[in-house]
Amino acid sequence: MTTETLQAPVPRTPLQEFWHYFSSNKGAVAGLAFIIFICFMAIFADVVAPHSPSDQARDALLLPPAWLEGGNWVYILGTDDVGRDILSRLIHGARLSLAVGMVAVTASLLMGILMGLVAGYCKGVIDTVIMRIVDIMLAMPSLLLAIAIVAILGPSIVNAALAISIVSLPHYVRLTRAATMSEMSRDYVTSSRVIGASPLRLMFVCILPNCVAPLIVQATLGFSTAILDMAALGFLGLGAQPPTPEWGSMLADALQFVQRAWWVVTFPGLMILITVLAFNLMGDGLRDALDPKLKQ
Amino acid sequence: MFQFIFRRLSLVIPTFIGITLLTFTLIRLIPGDPIEVMAGERGVSAERHAELSAQLGFDQPLYIQYFNYVSGVLQGDLGNSLVTREPVLSEFLALFPATIELTFCAAIFAILVGLPAGIIAAVKRGTLFDHSVMTFSLTGYSMPVFWWALLLMLIFSVNLGWTPVSGRIDVVYWIDNVTGFMLIDSILSGEEGAFSSAASHLILPSIVLGTIPMAVIARMTRSSMLEVLSEDYIRTARAKGIAPWRVIVIHALRNALIPVITVIGLQVGILLSGAILTETVFAWPGIGKWLIESIGRRDYPVVQGGILIVATIIIVVNLLVDIAYGIVNPRIRHSR
């Protein structure tokens, strides 16, 4: 007779638990997969791209995509009005868009966390002043504010990234402040304070790690806003300047060829749409996986 | 109720002061000397510089400059355009009807499509229809407006020839400017075919501008409706034997619409900033196109004034939405 040993179920680590909930959302996984794919393209753009983004093939102007009549498999997605390979420009544009998204999200995340923590921790006058500033910024449509900032500083990628990070600041401030205020009343914060932890330690070591979940979700969604706003600024001629291969300014350059060459307009826009959609899908999935209220 | 309105109004004043501070600072943040920037490449002599400086008040202390600016703004004086020499306010008022017409039609489109889609998706939860609505709305929400405009233009105007490419009306019509709204003016003109021409010019821009609000409204309506449909009183109503459509339309919708109304109000900001992109693509002569062109021409008083007016409009609309929300929902009115 054999004795069967029953094993107690191994409790999942937080990471496993997170993946369990996250992977049950098919859209979120698809979004994540696309983001990994596009990050790969962006990092290895020099190797992956079949051509240089600025090489002009004078004998192949406005060439249609390869599968159409007149297309050439050397230029899979066709060429633009000065004979640059569209696929290569899209791949290099991914590098730019992701970099701008990264810079804008990091900058506004850092500033937002700092302002939100201080407002939530100090309360009183400092809180009122910070929140009034945030309210004013929220009263302006983000694109309009970004346009105003770029109009003053002058059009360039760096200024556009700066404008986008300023514009998305209010959301991070509000989130951090709300989370900080709810954590402040917890016992563990009180006990840390009684032990003699300094305000800085309380803010950054005790409270901040417990506010991270909503910030991760917001940062993911912030990426999609940053890419969209960057493209809009580029399209209006206020972001990246030609010949930089940026998706929005690629569209603006192609405007006059809409009627003759649909591909120069279609592919950059499609790239923006799919990338933004991927970040939104992943953000939704992260929210479901990280929000304990929905975790049942 | 009055107390609620008063409390809400008192919050608007600091915001408005902040906005004027912002637009006031904007023009002073331009790198370099503002007068030389305004003068452009010709440059100005030292005497003319001093004269202009005094004329524009740049020689006075900053707080006096700000005070003069705000008192001017409150009297409707937003300065003159550097290019046309016209007052900024009158230029704005001449172009604003075109933008209102466009945003109004876009809002109608967004509500007419978004609201029913959200309701049906919630009622038929988990079906193919529900999934399609959610997919479409997330796609619409992620849509780059300017590309969407180009794509629709390419398909419907260039390839199919169903709608005109750009502008507000065919050049063959000469419409007197009575109200500034092309749809109304074209009827008043009595010219045959003028109205349908004006309407056909509105279709694509309205759809483009209304896409993101439509997606937001559909998502919000669906989640709000789902919440209400799981309430006890809905089960009671169903148990009483009330017709299913009546439960949904009369019992559930009334409560589900409260958050949706707020969201619709909040779309005004999205519509006005989306109008900047839409108007640029469709050559729509409204304030969005005007602002972008002014930035290109470095016409700073116009940029400053335009941003101030648009921000003020959004503040006022948000205030009205809040008050309307307080009227519909007593819980908000009485909470602090």
Contacts between the chains, C-beta under 8 A, distances in Angstrom:
chain1	res1	chain2	res2	distance
A	27	B	138	8.0
A	132	B	14	5.6
A	132	B	15	7.5
A	132	B	18	6.6
A	133	B	18	7.1
A	135	B	11	7.9
A	135	B	14	8.0
A	135	B	15	5.7
A	135	B	18	7.8
A	136	B	15	5.4
A	136	B	18	3.7
A	136	B	19	6.1
A	136	B	22	6.9
A	139	B	15	5.6
A	139	B	19	6.7
A	139	B	311	5.9
A	139	B	314	5.9
A	139	B	315	5.1
A	139	B	318	7.1
A	140	B	19	7.5
A	140	B	22	8.0
A	140	B	269	7.8
A	140	B	307	7.7
A	140	B	311	5.1
A	140	B	314	7.2
A	141	B	269	4.4
A	141	B	270	6.7
A	141	B	272	6.0
A	141	B	273	3.4
A	141	B	310	7.5
A	141	B	314	6.7
A	142	B	273	7.1
A	143	B	273	4.1
A	143	B	274	7.8
A	143	B	276	6.6
A	143	B	277	7.7
A	144	B	272	7.4
A	144	B	273	4.9
A	144	B	276	7.0
A	144	B	291	8.0
A	144	B	307	6.4
A	144	B	310	6.2
A	144	B	311	7.6
A	147	B	276	7.1
A	147	B	291	7.4
A	147	B	292	7.5
A	147	B	295	6.8
A	148	B	26	6.2
A	148	B	303	6.9
A	148	B	307	5.3
A	151	B	295	4.4
A	151	B	303	5.7
A	152	B	26	5.7
A	152	B	29	5.0
A	152	B	30	5.7
A	153	B	29	7.9
A	153	B	31	7.6
A	154	B	31	7.4
A	224	B	142	6.5
A	228	B	142	7.5
A	228	B	144	6.0
A	231	B	144	5.5
A	231	B	146	7.9
A	232	B	144	7.0
A	232	B	145	7.4
A	232	B	146	6.5
A	232	B	277	6.0
A	235	B	144	7.9
A	235	B	146	4.8
A	235	B	277	7.2
A	236	B	276	7.6
A	236	B	277	7.3
A	236	B	280	6.6
A	236	B	292	5.9
A	237	B	296	7.3
A	238	B	295	7.2
A	248	B	144	7.7
A	248	B	146	7.7
A	251	B	146	6.6
A	251	B	147	6.1
A	251	B	150	7.1
A	255	B	150	7.5
A	258	B	150	6.1
A	258	B	153	7.0
A	258	B	154	5.8
A	258	B	158	6.9
A	259	B	154	7.9
A	259	B	158	5.3
A	262	B	154	5.8
A	265	B	147	7.5
A	265	B	150	5.2
A	265	B	151	7.5
A	265	B	154	6.8
A	266	B	151	7.0
A	266	B	154	7.9
A	268	B	147	7.5
A	269	B	144	5.8
A	269	B	147	3.0
A	269	B	148	7.7
A	269	B	150	7.0
A	269	B	151	6.7
A	272	B	144	4.6
A	272	B	147	6.4
A	273	B	139	7.3
A	273	B	142	6.0
A	273	B	143	6.2
A	273	B	144	6.2
A	273	B	147	7.0
A	276	B	142	4.1
A	276	B	144	7.3
A	277	B	138	6.7
A	277	B	139	6.2
A	277	B	142	4.2
A	280	B	138	6.1
A	280	B	141	6.6
A	280	B	142	5.2
A	281	B	138	7.0
A	284	B	138	7.8
